[in-house]
Amino acid sequence: MLNKEMVINLINGLNDNQIQQVFNFAKFLRAESSGLLDDYILETPNAETLEAIEEIEKMSKNPSEYKSYSSFNEILEEVMQDV
């Protein structure tokens, strides 16, 4: 069986969301192999997303400075106290 046929067989078992992800990846690969990667549009995160990324990076470098939980129930109990 050719690789192309194998890929088609794999795709047949995917849901719509997974197929969209495969499609996006294939478009990226085609742009890369064609030397058109500069033309491939990548979304630039907005200011709020960039701020969240920076916060996560800061938290991962200094975890002792942030509150942590040992279970999801512990988080829920705290949330319910604030309600």
C-alpha positions as CSV (number, residue, x, y, z in Angstrom):
1,M,0.0,0.0,0.0
2,L,1.3,3.4,-0.9
3,N,1.9,6.0,1.8
4,K,-0.8,8.2,0.3
5,E,-3.4,5.3,0.7
6,M,-2.2,4.7,4.3
7,V,-2.8,8.4,5.1
8,I,-6.3,8.3,3.5
9,N,-7.2,5.3,5.6
10,L,-6.0,7.0,8.7
11,I,-7.9,10.2,7.9
12,N,-11.1,8.2,7.4
13,G,-11.1,7.3,11.2
14,L,-10.7,11.0,12.3
15,N,-13.4,13.4,13.5
16,D,-13.9,16.8,11.8
17,N,-11.8,18.6,14.3
18,Q,-8.9,16.2,13.8
19,I,-9.2,16.4,10.0
20,Q,-9.0,20.2,10.2
21,Q,-5.8,19.9,12.2
22,V,-4.3,17.5,9.7
23,F,-5.4,19.9,6.9
24,N,-3.7,22.8,8.6
25,F,-0.5,20.8,9.1
26,A,-0.5,19.7,5.5
27,K,-0.9,23.3,4.3
28,F,2.1,24.3,6.5
29,L,4.2,21.4,5.1
30,R,3.4,22.4,1.5
31,A,4.3,26.0,2.2
32,E,7.5,24.9,3.9
33,S,8.6,22.6,1.1
34,S,7.7,25.1,-1.6
35,G,9.8,27.9,0.0
36,L,6.6,29.8,0.7
37,L,6.8,29.7,4.4
38,D,7.0,33.4,4.6
39,D,3.6,33.5,2.9
40,Y,2.1,31.2,5.4
41,I,0.0,33.3,7.8
42,L,0.6,32.5,11.4
43,E,-1.7,34.2,13.9
44,T,0.0,36.7,16.2
45,P,-1.2,36.5,19.8
46,N,-3.1,39.5,21.1
47,A,-1.9,41.6,24.1
48,E,-4.0,39.6,26.6
49,T,-2.7,36.3,25.4
50,L,0.9,37.5,25.4
51,E,0.4,38.8,29.0
52,A,-1.0,35.3,30.0
53,I,2.0,33.6,28.4
54,E,4.4,35.8,30.3
55,E,2.6,35.1,33.5
56,I,2.8,31.4,33.0
57,E,6.5,31.6,32.3
58,K,7.0,33.6,35.4
59,M,5.0,31.2,37.5
60,S,6.9,28.2,36.1
61,K,10.2,29.8,37.1
62,N,9.1,30.7,40.6
63,P,6.4,28.2,41.7
64,S,7.0,28.8,45.4
65,E,5.7,32.3,45.0
66,Y,2.3,31.0,44.0
67,K,-0.4,29.1,45.8
68,S,-0.8,25.5,44.8
69,Y,-3.4,22.9,45.4
70,S,-3.2,19.2,46.0
71,S,-6.6,18.4,44.5
72,F,-9.4,19.8,42.4
73,N,-11.7,19.6,45.4
74,E,-9.4,21.9,47.3
75,I,-9.8,24.5,44.5
76,L,-13.6,24.1,44.5
77,E,-13.8,24.5,48.3
78,E,-11.9,27.8,48.0
79,V,-14.0,29.0,45.1
80,M,-17.2,28.2,47.0
81,Q,-16.0,30.1,50.1
82,D,-15.7,33.2,47.9
83,V,-19.3,32.9,46.6
